[in-house]
Amino acid sequence: MSEQPSCCRWCAGFLFSLGLTSLFMWLSLRPSKPTYSIESFYIPVLNKTANDTRNTTISFDLRLKNENKDKGIYYDALDITLYYGHNLSSPIGNVSISGFYQGHKKKAHRVETVQTVGVPWETAKQEVSNGTTIFRVDLATAVRYKIMAWKTGRHKMKLGVNVTVNDQGLKTAKKGVELSCASVHVNDCTTRVSVALLVLILLFLI
């Protein structure tokens, strides 16, 4: 009769240990998404001091930061789309940045200059003369995480940020402005493994 309680205690201890192991594995496999920010943003035609009426380009510095201590990141091409004001139906310019690999806890910068089309510059100049105007930066890409010797599937994501510009043609924010997720679609093996492990944990604890 004494063997049954002992066996039950052993099984309970085993399941508890397995549950904790699954939890630790889930936490270690779950990657942190990279962060994206616009560190500089310049529009020459809006710089009243320069008085450059022909240069209608937009230059920006995109910073990408990998927060993971033990996971590298493979970026697909980064597609950048620019808009004027809150009109997101008519892009004014775009550029595609080649994909690359980013190591653990690393930062990267991509500086680009985009030729714009269809911007009502006289309206924009009037706005900045009275204060500021707004441009929109949208980013679409997909990333894969390198965890030890294997790669995850792709995380597809879209991000964006409004950039406020003054009469010097510069963004008003002194620090970088971070792009936030407008919509994220995740469908990779890391997520599937994580969900499976979490289900096991819940089953063990019930």
PyMOL commands that set and color helices and strands:
alter all, ss='L'
color gray80, all
select helices_A, chain A and resi 3-29+121-130+189-205
alter helices_A, ss='H'
color red, helices_A
select strands_A, chain A and resi 35-47+57-65+71-75+78-84+93-97+101-102+107-115+133-147+150-151+155-165+168-170+177-178+180-186
alter strands_A, ss='S'
color yellow, strands_A
deselect
rebuild
show_as cartoon
